[in-house]
Amino acid sequence: MIKVFNADDHPILRKGVTDLLVQTDDIEWLGSAGDGQESLVKIRALKPDIAILDIEMPHYTGLDVARILIDEKVDTKFILLTLFKDESFFKSALAMGIMGYLLKESSENEIIDCIRSVHSGRPYVNPSLTYLLIKAESNSTLDKLSDKEVNILKLIARQKTSAEIGDMLFISPKTVTNHRNNISKKLDLDGKQNALLKWAMENKNLLVN
């Protein structure tokens, strides 16, 4: 059985999730809370396998609760539930190692799938938030590159040659070639011909300012 706790400051939404948990055969509902402070106290006492937390709650947000308890090295895994497709919350959750991220518009099946996935150690992100996950991963990839290398990558995506890039950036074609080699290494691209061009073309959307 997966032991689950849930918290939401909206009574109707909290009851909806609670009823779903109670009705699911492989889940044991341990309790719920209406704010962040109560969540902290109860999660520490009940030690659930999974805690589903509304992000926007009084006293402490769901993100605050998760951060505090993760710092305390509790065994509980966290799923954040929100009304909003907020990129900053999403990035913070990923950075903290939170494995589940759901919108309140999620279907009952999506909520249960998320609980089972996170419990088994697999991250789960609401399907309509996948674009944020891709964006976060892409930002992490581009963080490996210098500003000049990112600029060169943008020009490669526009199918500019090394000579053309050199003219535009006032550097020699040889210097551009060196930059291209360094970019390829940082992106873990193999030595296949046009591998960097192919990557740049396939990831054009990541290179938009």
C-alpha positions as CSV (number, residue, x, y, z in Angstrom):
1,M,0.0,0.0,0.0
2,I,1.2,3.5,-0.8
3,K,0.6,5.8,2.2
4,V,-0.5,9.2,1.0
5,F,-1.1,12.6,2.7
6,N,-2.7,15.6,1.0
7,A,-2.9,19.3,1.7
8,D,-4.9,22.1,0.1
9,D,-6.4,25.3,1.6
10,H,-9.5,24.9,-0.5
11,P,-11.9,22.5,1.4
12,I,-13.7,21.3,-1.7
13,L,-10.5,20.6,-3.7
14,R,-9.0,18.9,-0.6
15,K,-12.0,16.7,-0.2
16,G,-11.9,15.8,-3.9
17,V,-8.4,14.5,-3.7
18,T,-9.1,12.8,-0.3
19,D,-12.1,10.9,-1.7
20,L,-10.0,9.8,-4.7
21,L,-7.3,8.5,-2.4
22,V,-9.7,6.7,-0.2
23,Q,-11.4,4.9,-3.1
24,T,-8.1,3.7,-4.7
25,D,-7.3,0.1,-3.7
26,D,-3.5,0.3,-3.5
27,I,-3.5,3.6,-1.6
28,E,-3.9,4.2,2.1
29,W,-5.0,7.8,2.9
30,L,-3.2,9.0,6.1
31,G,-4.8,12.4,6.5
32,S,-4.9,15.9,5.2
33,A,-4.2,19.5,6.1
34,G,-5.5,23.0,5.2
35,D,-2.3,25.0,5.4
36,G,1.4,24.8,5.3
37,Q,2.0,24.8,9.1
38,E,-0.4,22.0,9.7
39,S,1.1,20.1,6.8
40,L,4.6,20.2,8.4
41,V,3.3,18.9,11.8
42,K,1.3,16.1,10.3
43,I,3.8,14.9,7.7
44,R,6.5,14.7,10.4
45,A,4.1,12.7,12.6
46,L,2.5,10.5,10.0
47,K,5.6,9.8,7.7
48,P,3.6,9.2,4.5
49,D,5.3,7.7,1.4
50,I,3.8,10.5,-0.7
51,A,2.6,14.0,0.2
52,I,0.5,15.9,-2.3
53,L,0.8,19.6,-1.6
54,D,-1.0,22.6,-3.0
55,I,1.6,25.2,-3.8
56,E,-0.4,28.2,-2.6
57,M,-1.3,27.7,1.1
58,P,-1.3,30.0,4.1
59,H,1.7,30.1,6.5
60,Y,3.9,28.0,4.2
61,T,3.6,27.3,0.5
62,G,3.7,23.7,-0.6
63,L,7.1,24.4,-2.0
64,D,8.2,25.7,1.4
65,V,6.9,22.6,3.2
66,A,8.7,20.3,0.7
67,R,12.0,22.3,1.0
68,I,11.9,22.2,4.8
69,L,11.2,18.5,5.0
70,I,13.7,17.6,2.3
71,D,16.3,19.5,4.3
72,E,15.3,17.4,7.3
73,K,15.9,14.3,5.1
74,V,12.5,12.8,5.5
75,D,11.7,9.7,3.4
76,T,8.5,11.3,2.1
77,K,8.4,12.1,-1.6
78,F,6.5,15.1,-2.8
79,I,4.0,16.0,-5.5
80,L,3.1,19.6,-6.0
81,L,-0.4,20.5,-7.1
82,T,-1.2,23.9,-8.6
83,L,-3.7,25.9,-10.6
84,F,-1.0,27.7,-12.5
85,K,1.6,26.9,-15.2
86,D,4.2,28.9,-13.4
87,E,7.7,28.4,-14.7
88,S,9.5,29.8,-11.7
89,F,7.7,27.3,-9.3
90,F,8.4,24.5,-11.7
91,K,12.2,25.3,-11.9
92,S,12.4,25.6,-8.1
93,A,10.6,22.2,-7.7
94,L,13.0,20.5,-10.2
95,A,16.0,22.0,-8.5
96,M,14.9,20.7,-5.1
97,G,14.4,17.2,-6.5
98,I,10.6,17.1,-6.3
99,M,9.4,14.3,-8.5
100,G,5.8,15.1,-9.1
101,Y,4.2,18.2,-10.5
102,L,0.4,18.3,-11.3
103,L,-2.1,20.9,-12.3
104,K,-5.4,21.0,-10.4
105,E,-7.1,20.4,-13.8
106,S,-5.5,16.9,-13.8
107,S,-7.8,14.0,-14.3
108,E,-8.2,11.4,-11.5
109,N,-6.2,8.9,-13.6
110,E,-3.3,11.4,-13.9
111,I,-3.2,12.0,-10.2
112,I,-3.1,8.3,-9.4
113,D,-0.6,7.6,-12.2
114,C,1.6,10.4,-10.7
115,I,1.4,8.9,-7.2
116,R,2.3,5.4,-8.4
117,S,5.1,6.8,-10.6
118,V,6.7,8.9,-7.9
119,H,6.4,6.1,-5.4
120,S,8.3,3.8,-7.7
121,G,11.1,6.4,-8.1
122,R,10.0,7.8,-11.5
123,P,9.3,11.5,-12.0
124,Y,5.9,12.5,-13.3
125,V,5.0,15.8,-14.8
126,N,1.5,16.7,-15.9
127,P,1.4,16.2,-19.7
128,S,0.4,19.8,-20.4
129,L,3.5,20.9,-18.5
130,T,6.0,18.9,-20.6
131,Y,7.1,22.0,-22.5
132,L,8.4,23.4,-19.2
133,L,10.4,20.3,-18.6
134,I,11.9,20.5,-22.0
135,K,12.6,24.1,-21.5
136,A,14.3,23.5,-18.2
137,E,16.4,20.7,-19.7
138,S,17.4,22.9,-22.6
139,N,18.4,25.8,-20.3
140,S,20.6,23.4,-18.4
141,T,22.2,22.3,-21.6
142,L,22.9,25.8,-22.8
143,D,24.4,26.7,-19.4
144,K,27.4,24.6,-20.4
145,L,28.2,27.1,-23.2
146,S,29.7,30.6,-23.1
147,D,27.7,33.5,-24.4
148,K,29.9,33.6,-27.5
149,E,29.3,29.9,-28.1
150,V,25.6,30.3,-27.8
151,N,25.7,33.2,-30.3
152,I,27.7,30.9,-32.7
153,L,25.2,28.1,-32.2
154,K,22.3,30.5,-33.1
155,L,24.1,31.4,-36.3
156,I,24.7,27.7,-37.1
157,A,21.0,27.2,-36.6
158,R,20.5,29.8,-39.3
159,Q,22.7,27.7,-41.5
160,K,25.6,30.2,-41.6
161,T,29.0,28.9,-42.7
162,S,32.1,29.3,-40.6
163,A,33.3,32.0,-43.0
164,E,30.0,33.9,-42.7
165,I,30.0,33.5,-38.9
166,G,33.5,34.8,-38.8
167,D,32.6,37.9,-40.9
168,M,29.6,38.6,-38.7
169,L,31.5,38.3,-35.4
170,F,34.8,39.7,-36.7
171,I,36.8,36.6,-36.0
172,S,38.6,34.2,-38.3
173,P,37.0,31.1,-39.8
174,K,39.6,29.0,-38.0
175,T,38.5,30.5,-34.6
176,V,34.9,29.7,-35.5
177,T,35.9,26.1,-36.3
178,N,37.6,25.9,-32.9
179,H,34.5,27.2,-31.2
180,R,32.4,24.7,-33.2
181,N,34.6,21.8,-31.9
182,N,34.4,23.1,-28.3
183,I,30.6,23.4,-28.6
184,S,30.3,19.8,-30.0
185,K,32.4,18.5,-27.1
186,K,30.2,20.3,-24.5
187,L,27.1,19.0,-26.1
188,D,28.5,15.5,-26.2
189,L,28.0,15.2,-30.0
190,D,29.9,12.5,-31.8
191,G,32.3,13.2,-34.6
192,K,29.8,12.6,-37.4
193,Q,29.7,15.1,-40.2
194,N,27.2,17.9,-39.6
195,A,26.3,16.7,-36.1
196,L,26.4,20.2,-34.7
197,L,24.3,21.6,-37.6
198,K,21.8,18.9,-37.1
199,W,21.6,19.5,-33.3
200,A,21.2,23.3,-33.9
201,M,18.4,22.8,-36.4
202,E,16.5,20.3,-34.2
203,N,16.8,22.6,-31.2
204,K,16.1,26.0,-32.8
205,N,13.4,26.7,-30.3
206,L,15.9,26.5,-27.5
207,L,18.0,29.2,-29.0
208,V,15.3,31.9,-29.2
209,N,16.1,34.8,-26.9
